[in-house]
C-alpha cells in the first residue's frame, strides 16, 4: 500500500480528506442477537483492538457503552427502540432515507472536541444478503469499519477481509497494517490534511519485518 492508496482510504466522495480514530477505549454493546452471536461480535472487537493496539473497557465513564450494534429485520423497528431518538435526533428522517435506499447497513460516528471518535452506532438490517453472511465474517467486517473513519468509498469495490487457503476469512494484511499504523500513539487522532497519508505510510514501513 503506497501513500496514494492510503490517502484514498480516507478521501471521501466529495474530495475531502478526513482521518479519525478512537480517542478512548471501546465499550461495545450488542442488541438483537442470541448469546452465541453476541460472543462472536465481542470477540471480533477484542481481536481487532488487540491487533491495532487499542484498548477496550467494560464501560465508558461518559456514555456507558460507546459502540452500539443493532441487529434487526426492518428499519421501522429502530424508532421503537427506547431513547434511541435522543441519541440520534434525526432518527425518523434517517430511517425514511434508509428504507427508500433499501440499505441493509449504516454507521453513525460521534466525535469529541479534538475530533477523535467517541461513539459509533452500527445498524444491520438482516435482509437476505446479510443473513447469508457467516456471523464471524459479518462481525469482523463491521468492527474493522468502525475502528477508523474510513472514506465512504474505501471498501466499495473490495472488502477489508480476505480468504485464506482453508476457506477461513481474515482481515486483509494491508488493512491490518494500516490499522496498526493508524493507532500509533505518535500520530494524532484526527487529521484533515492529505499529508497524513505520508505519516501513516512511514509507520507502515517501520512496521515491516526486516
Steps between C-alpha positions, in 0.01 A plus 500: 500500500662826386417853625241556224322176593497604865373847415216351295378304803425829681400722206125531482289507185483881524881517478564592864758315710406407856675250724376421851561219746360424843624722780370279781467126573213320329205387711268313261145379557302284256122485456276251320713184495526171687776444754715299259499784245563753776822323593607495133450876465680583824778261402545692175534826693759343730699358208511823299586708806783261584628524143488880489634551852183677611326427830159382611317574825196363680332841495560850369495752790304752290273283287487159666521321165664689213454241223141388446435222249138441399382190312141513372270397215346828394603866524160582650612324819759768581264783601346257751830458688466693830701825514675436167346819360671692780840367396423545130277810472433457125410134535163511325614671176812281503288185517284630214811558283641158579168330424476683169856397410429138604822516708599207717766674712593843628750648744487829690805646675520759776818696575657671798629859507835389356336325205568145625221242481310473828196293396374286215153365420492198266167405343463165320173412329518125460364465149565199275853619415622571853329189639705290258829633642654288780482675838878515547552653154227759550628589847861541388400715202287731714761536775773590251277764341425652840864526614584797275306764312560340163396669177145427388657337193788314674348153471257558217688278255697277736422362844740563790497122548673225307485122484786260573556155352290311755205728425527701822433873474760735644580868496701589190869546595517850345195615699637338817826689451317826438299453820818447703656810341187707564512423872867585543498731807742737325232593247203732566151358545359721226645654183349692209816548292571232237866511606392283793509211253878545480527469877291184494718362220812569707352306792407215264859486376634497856261215582634277220724210604869548425 
